[in-house]
Amino acid sequence: MTAIDPASVPAPPVAAAKPQRRTHHGDTVEDRYEWMRAKDDTAVIEHLEAENSYTQARTAHLEGLRERIFDEIKGRTLETDLSVPTRRGRWWYYGRTVEGQQYGIQCRAPISSPDDWTPPVLSPDAPVPGEQVLLDGNVEAEGHDFFSLGSFDVSNDGTRMLYAVDLAGDERYTIRVRDLSGKTRFDDEIPETAAGAEFTPDGAAILYSTVDDAWRPDTLWLHTIGEDPASDHRLFHEPDERFWLGGGFTRSEKYLVIGLGSSITSEVHLLDADDLQGTPRVVWPRREGVEYDVDHAVVDGEDVLYILHNDGARDFELVSVAASEPQGRRTVVIPHRAGTRLLGLSTFRDWAVVGYRREGLARLGLLDYTTGDVDEIAFDEPLYTVGTAGNPEWAPPVLRLSYGSFVTPGTVYDLDVATRELHLRKRQPVLGGYDPDDYAQARVWATAQDGTRIPVSLVWKRSFGEAGESARAMHLYGYGSYEHSIDPGFSVARLSELDRGVVFAVAHVRGGGEMGRQWYDDGKLLAKRNSFTDFVDVARHLIDEGYTEPARLVAEGGSAGGLLMGAVTNLAPELFAGVLADVPFVDALTTILDPSLPLTVIEWDEWGDPLHNPDVYEYMKGYSPYENVRDGVAYPRILAVTSLNDTRVLYVEPAKWVARLREVGADALLKCEMVAGHGGVSGRYNAWRERAFELAWLLDVLDAA
């Protein structure tokens, strides 16, 4: 690695100060950098480009390291590969990747017989008999800097395909239809849709949703194939700005389920799938604070709705009701158990799968309709993640599972439901001689300042010694919002850190969902500071226990986890050598005060409503990172990464934050992708290069390159 030549590094960009004032609840704030919100202002674009040039110059000495990390990621990845086929109807559906190509290819091949439930073992080097290429993302992306597939579906009879693409990164997709028999040309084109469109069971129409000006999915539509989209039938509209809308058909294809939800309240409506022009009927009318999900099964010849809810059951309870009278008698199927958070239910013809979380780990169990018993699917590793994947059929004899851990690459199993045998279908190949026994994972516990025990996950390479034996370079990740859990998962890119002696750690702070609903409640609204102090307490624990030291500790978080990064940087800058903030939500108060911005009103259930509540205003002002950058503080090195077209966390937040940090002398860099969205750049090679850039910076801070 080449050292920086100070003479070659330009001065950092200095954002112009153009003070704007806002007043709420008698408090006037002068914001010098709010002008950067004007995305179409040439001065804004010029400033972002100057930031990119500065970041490029400041990190030029890392170019060789970036290339090595990119080559390591690429060298460990089987670039030409196929997914495990999933059976639907008369076809096996699967995806291909091809060496040198950025995007996946969607394919299918015919099943050999109706009784064939063992997926064919496909070879990337051999042709697949009868293979049809349905959609080649590389062809669709030609001539575009960004490409994202938001919807993809094939009709039940296998004759029609729909797909929807976003070519800007703003998560607005255009739906198109193809005839897979080659007999008909469809000119259907529906622009400005949300992701997740699907066919009706008969394949004659498309179910899709659109968003309002705040990017909130608010309207569900039915488009008859071959007709003008201007005449599409509006199935449902949700006027309440706090609620998202979504729709989909039950696996049984009996009902269309229309789900409405805020962060804390749900409402579900049903339509008979064979009468989509009818009037949706509500399952349970919405009640503030009550959340529920609905699925359909046929038990003893009767249509039954299984409802997972939190009405008087903080960690949720499962009940069944008659589909004809959903607001009638409830039969408890799985009672509420404090500490076991029920997450979801997937019903099949003869059984159901229950997802739940216990002791900080996601788990799955098979539900017997007759007895109500749940048979947990057991795994040996102390830390792992498991979920269902690719199970479109109503009456399969097997259940497709996805599994992995920090040391076990992504794995696909088929569970024989009758025998409870797990059949390994594929494990993600990791080239270059990867041996999971060379690595170790463990969970330790840190004590927060209020006495709460915080779980911390660790993974490291054994050849550098066991974690905790000596102070090591450490990469500490955190999120802590929306009840989202950071589960143990494998990463090829992470090996480039572990193989250089870095210990990777996850602080499972409050605000996430790792330890149940109470864990989430204790890290949101007026308890949000717990997320930040938990992360700081975890860092202090790891330092005090000899796992690492401040000069060898880098923190990372993205989106709401970027808010976490900004907050802990203000709270305890002395604990970290560096902070990597990806699309960071660091100007939270400004955003949540403005209901005209995308998603703001929806977010009030998560953060509080500072526009109308002075207590929430004061609380958020006390932690919002941009508001609380401190003078006279030695901040760690900071890299903020954002995207110009991000509609979830606008580029202006990290841009303002970096400008403010520079005012107090912080070494802060901003990297803004000029053609990308909230998830960053598109294309796998581009994504690898982006991660190589971040890891090279991180390793440089840790002096572990």
ZIJO-V904724 format. One line per field, one symbol per residue. phi: phi as a letter, one per 30 degrees, with the letter a starting at -180 (. if undefined). psi: psi as a letter, one per 30 degrees, with the letter a starting at -180 (. if undefined). Layout:
BEGIN
phi->???
psi->???
END
This chain:
BEGIN
phi->.dddcedccdddecddcbebcbbbhicccccdbdedddedddddddddddddddddddcedceddedddedddddccddcabdddcdbicbccaccbbeicdcdbcbabdddadcdccdddccdcbdceidbddacdddddeibdbabccbaabdedicbbbabbccbjciccccbbbcddicbcccebcdhcddjdaddedidbbcbbbcddcicdbbcbbcddjcdedcedddabcddddcdbabacdedidbccccbacdbbbabcbbddcbdddcdcddbedbeiccabbbcbcbhicdbccbcbbdibecibcbbbdddbdcddccdcbddbejcddcabbcbdcabcccabbhibdbbbccdddcidccddcbdddbabbadaibdddbddbcdbcbabdcceebccccdddcidccdcabedbdiidbeddbbbabbbccddcjddcdbcbbacddcjddjdadbdbcccabiahidccddbdbdddeddddcjdccbbcdddjdcecjddddedbbhdcdeeeddeddddeddddddidabedbbccbabiddddedddddddbdddbdabccchddccddedddcdddeiededddccjcddccdddedddddbeeddcecdicddddbbccbbdcdccbdedddddddddddeciddbcbbcddbabddjdcjdddddddddddddddddddhcd
psi->kklkjeffklkkkjkkjikkkkkkhgkkkjjfgffffiefkfeeeeeeeeeeeeeeefgefgeeeeeeeeeeeeffkjejlklkkkkjbglkklkkkkkfkellkkllkklelfgjgjkkjkkffkkkkgkkjekjfeeffkgkfkkkjfkklklefgfkkllklkgfgghkkkklkkjffgfkkkgkjjlhlllgllllefgflkkllllafggkjfkkljkkkflkffgkkjekkjfjffklklllklefgelkkjkkkaffklkkkkkkfgifgakkkkdkkkkkfkkllklkljkhgkkkkkkklgjgjegllklklkffifgbkkkkejlkjkfjjkelkjklefllkkklkkhgkklklkkjeefgkjjkjklfkfklkkllkhiflehlflkkkkllaffjlkkklkjjeefgkkjkekkjkjlghkjfffllllklklklfgfkkkkkkkklkefglkkfelklkkjjkldhlggkkjljlkkeefffeefggkkkkkjilkfagegleeeeeghlbggefeeeeeeeeeeeeeeeggealefgkkkklkcffeeeeeefeeeifffkflkjjkhkifheeeeffjfflkgeeefefefljfefjfeeeeeefffkeefgkklgkjllkkjkklkegkfejkffefeeeeeeeeeggkikkkjjkfilaegallkeeeeeeeeeeeeeeeeeefhg.
END
